[in-house]
Amino acid sequence: MAVHADRKVLAGARVVLPSGVVEGGRVIVEGRTITEAGPEPTAAAPRHSGAAATAGGTAAAGAPALDLSGHWLVPGFVDIHNHGGGGASFTSGTLEKVLQGIRTHRLHGTTTLVASTVTGDMDFLAHRAGELAELAEQGDIAGIHFEGPFISPCRKGAHSEALLRDPDPAEVRKLIDAGRGRARMVTLATELPGGIDSVRLLAEYGVIAAVGHTDATYEQTVEAIDAGATVATHLYNAMPPLGHRSPGPIAALLEDERVTVELINDGTHLHPAALELAFHHAGPGRVAFITDAMDAAGFGDGVYHLGPLEVEVKDGVARLVEGGSIAGSTLTLDTAFKRAATVDGLPVEAIVQAISANPAKLLGLYDRIGSLEPGKDADLVVLDAEFTLKGVMRGGEWVVEPQLG
């Protein structure tokens, strides 16, 4: 039988499948597609049965195998909330710089990324949406996330208060239309005038309405969820804290099965107990790890800009020069994965759900990405026994070729 010229056989790893972890498993890639994922076949077991079934019935005979013994093989990471990296801003950088930022995150395992903007002038954001739509059409990003300007001045975080505005549905639609079908998510303070109507509009257009940078009460948040909001933008951050008499948005977002909660697992944005609380109440099926990364991710300390605001990054923590608010993060998802496994003690299967499967489902892309299954894109990450990144494949091509010596 002829061997596919672009076939790659990855053998011996602990492979994380939707059904669980397979010890000494195997993944076969042909071109840009996974054709097999499961246990190594034995002499007593046919090659094409069970979890190891191949797409098209082809075998691995004759293909050289990459021995990944002692390593983990997991799906490529999916980041639905990312403002930049590698010194590049997705809001204001040239498209060449944006590609540089995308490349930076790919080197850290993020094979699918949604480009997030920050609060700006409406005409500027509409123009930027058109530019980012080009990158989405080319397959460089999975879409656009507008974080601001429709957020609360009480919980603005690192957004320019002078540019904030109420979520008028007509203006929300302006941004959606400017994105030419590539708008994926809009973060809103849904308690503001026009907030609920804007949530309904987004739901009608198939765009995720995310509750965030909000000063909403518990009751107002429930109303937003009932109207169609399905994501909590960086849960806990930029919203009222959980109170025993005023539970606020956190309780409403955690308790509702329709909501996926974003978490920034960098050790700065969240105490480990807060992360554990979210996983306990939402469960691993409703958590999405994000970076909320800004320009400095993968680039280093220094002075940057987030929209019109000046940011100083010191020891990897980004804060506004004026006021000292946390201004996004310098996180990459490989670091979030390692922290979740080694500090938070989460099961690897739960981490994979939060960092790959759940965000892929939110984007409506789980038929192509988010798990290691035959027929899906060959987006995967190799980690060593200590969960340090050793290899990244996107679309069947190595972005980081494993160095296993």
Helices and strands as residue ranges (DSSP letters): E 7-17, E 20-30, E 33-39, G 50-52, E 65-67, E 72-75, E 77-82, E 84-85, E 88-89, H 95-106, E 110-117, H 122-137, E 144-147, G 153-155, G 161-163, H 169-178, E 183-188, H 195-205, E 208-211, H 218-227, E 231-232, H 248-255, E 260-264, H 272-282, G 284-286, E 287-290, E 302-306, E 309-314, E 317-320, H 333-342, H 348-352, I 353-357, H 358-362, E 380-383, E 389-394, E 397-400
